[in-house]
Amino acid sequence: MKKPDAPPKGLLIDLDGTLYHGARRIDGADAFIADLRKAELPFRFVTNNSSASPDVVARRLEAMGIAAQARDVCTSAQAAARYIAEERPGARVFVIGEDGLREAAEEAGLVLTERDPDYVLQGIDRKLTYDRIAAAVRHIFAGARYILTNPDLLLPSDDGLLPGAGSIGAMLRAASGQEPVLIGKPSAILMDYALRDLGLAAEDAWVIGDNLATDIAAGKAAGCGTVLVLTGLTTADNFEAYAGQAGCRPDAVCGDLHELRSYISAFIRR
């Protein structure tokens, strides 16, 4: 398997399955992030989660003992809002989503509206109603562009797996007949947003994650180096099956975060 051949100038790090499971920190996550800060190696936490603001995500990490600040976090909500704002500044958007998505849209200068939107912006919404789905479909039929923050069909919770933004998106796609612009992993759009935030070219960054179909595929799509950690979805036993399904393979594989720390430290010391 190909290995990255140059030290990274920055890292794009997945969260759920890579640094934590639900509310539980994965062994070594705190020390890994502490190492990066000590080495002054820039990084961003990159998440498909559109429901929480960067400040909320950072506080969640801090509560687990992982040092974090809001400026370290890049969410699919931020990337989606920036995508729309760059395409049409001050656009009117109809939002299906939670506080993190609404806040990101407003911070990007977009106008939240219930009538005649330019875009339907959709993420996870755990208080979704049939009326809002019906309104979104009507807006898409009327010409609004459909933007989907992330394709995750399921999301983990303390009560097990729950329907994710992708499941809501499947309903909207079926009803409207329109394919959305996909922002989150495996799309490169979220990774490009994080790279710009870091001020790095893709070839200078590594993507770290546990999911071949999202994290690693997004890293490949963006042109980054990729390192898979076997701390979450992908394991040594299912690796080949998941690699076949994802249609991609990482540049390197680390069994856990302790191995990842050693692997990155060896590059930094070169």
C-alpha positions in Angstrom: 0.0 0.0 0.0 1.3 3.4 -1.0 2.6 5.5 1.9 2.7 9.4 2.0 6.2 10.3 1.1 6.5 13.8 2.7 5.6 15.2 6.1 2.1 16.8 6.2 1.8 20.6 6.6 -1.6 20.1 8.1 -4.3 17.5 9.0 -8.0 17.2 8.4 -9.3 15.0 11.2 -12.7 13.2 11.3 -14.5 13.1 14.7 -17.0 10.4 15.3 -15.3 7.0 15.0 -11.9 8.6 14.9 -11.6 10.6 18.1 -14.8 9.5 19.9 -17.7 7.1 19.9 -20.9 9.0 20.9 -19.9 10.7 24.2 -16.9 8.4 24.8 -13.4 9.5 23.9 -11.4 6.9 21.9 -8.2 5.9 23.7 -5.3 8.2 22.8 -7.4 11.0 21.2 -6.4 13.5 23.9 -2.7 12.7 23.6 -2.9 12.8 19.8 -4.3 16.3 19.7 -1.9 17.4 22.4 1.0 16.1 20.3 -0.2 18.1 17.2 -0.4 21.3 19.3 3.0 20.8 20.8 4.5 20.2 17.3 2.6 23.2 16.0 1.2 21.1 13.2 -2.0 22.9 12.0 -5.2 20.9 11.8 -9.0 21.1 11.5 -11.7 18.9 12.9 -13.8 18.2 9.9 -17.3 16.8 10.5 -20.4 16.0 8.4 -22.5 17.0 11.3 -24.6 20.0 10.4 -26.6 20.3 13.5 -24.0 21.8 15.9 -22.1 25.0 15.6 -18.3 24.9 15.8 -18.5 26.3 19.3 -20.8 23.5 20.4 -18.5 20.9 18.8 -15.5 22.3 20.5 -17.3 22.3 23.9 -18.2 18.7 23.3 -14.6 17.8 22.6 -13.4 19.7 25.7 -15.9 17.8 27.8 -14.2 14.6 26.7 -10.7 15.9 27.6 -9.7 16.7 24.0 -8.4 20.3 23.7 -10.4 22.2 21.1 -11.5 25.7 20.1 -14.3 26.7 17.8 -11.8 27.9 15.2 -10.5 24.3 15.0 -13.8 23.0 13.6 -15.1 22.9 10.1 -18.7 21.6 9.6 -20.7 20.6 6.6 -23.1 23.4 7.6 -20.4 26.1 7.3 -19.2 24.7 4.0 -22.7 24.5 2.6 -23.5 28.1 3.6 -20.2 29.3 2.1 -20.9 27.4 -1.1 -24.2 29.2 -1.5 -22.9 32.6 -0.5 -20.1 32.4 -3.1 -22.5 31.3 -5.8 -25.1 33.9 -4.9 -24.3 36.4 -2.2 -27.3 37.2 0.1 -29.3 34.4 -1.4 -32.7 33.5 0.1 -32.7 30.0 1.7 -35.3 27.7 3.0 -33.6 25.6 5.7 -34.5 22.1 6.8 -32.1 21.7 9.7 -31.1 22.6 13.2 -29.4 25.5 15.0 -25.9 24.8 13.6 -27.2 25.0 10.0 -29.3 28.1 10.6 -26.5 29.9 12.3 -24.0 29.0 9.6 -26.4 30.3 6.9 -26.9 33.6 8.8 -23.2 34.1 9.4 -22.6 33.6 5.7 -25.0 36.5 5.0 -27.8 34.4 3.6 -31.4 35.3 4.2 -33.6 32.6 5.9 -37.1 32.6 4.4 -40.2 30.5 4.2 -41.3 31.9 0.8 -39.7 32.0 -2.7 -36.2 30.8 -1.7 -33.3 30.6 -4.2 -32.1 27.5 -2.4 -33.4 24.6 -0.3 -30.6 23.9 2.2 -31.1 20.6 4.0 -29.3 18.8 6.8 -30.4 16.7 9.8 -33.6 17.9 11.4 -34.9 15.9 14.3 -38.1 17.9 14.6 -38.9 17.6 10.9 -42.6 17.7 9.9 -44.4 16.5 6.8 -45.4 20.1 6.2 -41.8 21.2 5.9 -40.9 18.4 3.6 -43.9 19.3 1.4 -42.8 23.0 1.4 -39.3 22.0 0.4 -40.6 19.9 -2.5 -42.7 22.8 -3.7 -39.8 25.2 -3.6 -37.6 22.8 -5.6 -40.4 22.4 -8.1 -40.5 26.2 -8.4 -36.8 26.3 -9.2 -34.9 26.5 -5.9 -31.5 24.8 -6.1 -31.3 21.8 -3.6 -28.2 21.7 -1.4 -27.6 18.7 0.9 -25.1 19.2 3.8 -24.2 15.5 4.0 -25.3 12.1 2.7 -25.1 10.1 5.9 -28.1 7.8 6.0 -27.6 6.9 9.7 -26.1 8.7 12.7 -25.0 7.2 15.9 -26.6 8.0 19.2 -26.7 6.7 22.8 -29.9 4.9 21.8 -28.3 3.3 18.7 -28.4 4.3 15.0 -30.9 7.0 13.9 -31.9 8.3 10.5 -29.5 10.9 9.3 -29.5 13.8 6.8 -29.1 11.5 3.9 -32.3 9.7 4.9 -34.3 12.9 4.8 -32.5 13.7 1.5 -33.6 10.4 0.0 -37.2 11.4 0.6 -36.7 14.9 -0.9 -34.9 13.4 -4.0 -37.7 10.8 -4.5 -40.4 13.4 -4.2 -38.8 16.2 -6.2 -36.9 14.2 -8.8 -33.9 16.4 -8.2 -30.4 15.4 -7.2 -28.8 17.8 -4.6 -25.4 19.4 -4.6 -23.6 17.3 -2.0 -21.4 19.3 0.4 -20.1 16.9 3.0 -17.9 13.8 2.8 -17.3 12.0 0.4 -17.6 15.3 -1.6 -14.5 17.3 -1.9 -16.4 20.5 -1.2 -16.1 20.2 2.6 -12.5 19.3 2.3 -11.7 22.2 0.0 -13.5 24.5 2.6 -11.3 23.1 5.4 -8.1 23.4 3.3 -8.9 27.1 2.5 -9.4 27.6 6.2 -6.0 26.2 6.9 -4.4 28.0 4.0 -3.0 24.8 2.6 -2.9 23.1 -0.8 -4.5 19.7 -1.0 -1.1 17.9 -1.6 0.2 19.3 1.7 -2.5 17.9 3.9 -3.5 14.5 5.2 -7.0 13.4 5.9 -7.4 11.2 9.0 -10.6 9.1 9.4 -12.2 5.8 10.2 -14.6 5.5 7.2 -13.4 4.5 3.8 -16.6 5.6 2.0 -16.6 9.1 3.5 -13.4 10.3 5.0 -10.9 8.5 2.8 -13.0 8.9 -0.4 -13.3 12.7 0.4 -9.6 12.9 0.9 -8.9 11.2 -2.4 -11.4 13.4 -4.2 -9.7 16.5 -2.8 -6.2 15.3 -3.7 -5.0 14.9 -0.1 -2.9 12.1 1.5 -5.1 9.7 3.5 -4.6 7.7 6.6 -7.2 5.3 7.9 -7.5 4.5 11.6 -9.1 1.2 12.6 -10.9 2.9 15.6 -14.5 3.0 14.3 -16.4 1.7 11.3 -13.5 0.1 9.5 -11.7 -2.8 11.2 -9.0 -5.2 10.1 -11.7 -7.9 9.5 -13.9 -5.8 7.2 -11.3 -3.6 5.5 -11.2 -5.4 2.2 -15.0 -5.5 2.0 -15.4 -1.8 2.7 -12.5 -0.9 0.4 -14.3 -2.7 -2.4 -17.6 -0.9 -1.6 -15.9 2.5 -1.3 -13.8 2.0 -4.5 -10.7 3.5 -2.8 -7.9 2.6 -0.5 -6.0 4.8 2.0 -2.4 5.7 1.6 -1.7 4.3 5.0 -3.5 2.4 7.8 -3.0 2.7 11.6 -4.5 0.3 14.0 -5.2 2.9 16.7 -4.5 6.5 17.7 -1.3 5.5 19.5 0.1 4.0 16.3 -1.1 7.1 14.4 0.8 9.3 16.9 4.0 7.4 16.2 3.5 7.4 12.5 3.0 11.1 12.3 5.8 11.8 14.7 8.2 9.9 12.5 7.4 12.1 9.6 7.7 15.3 11.7 11.1 14.3 12.9 12.5 13.9 9.4 
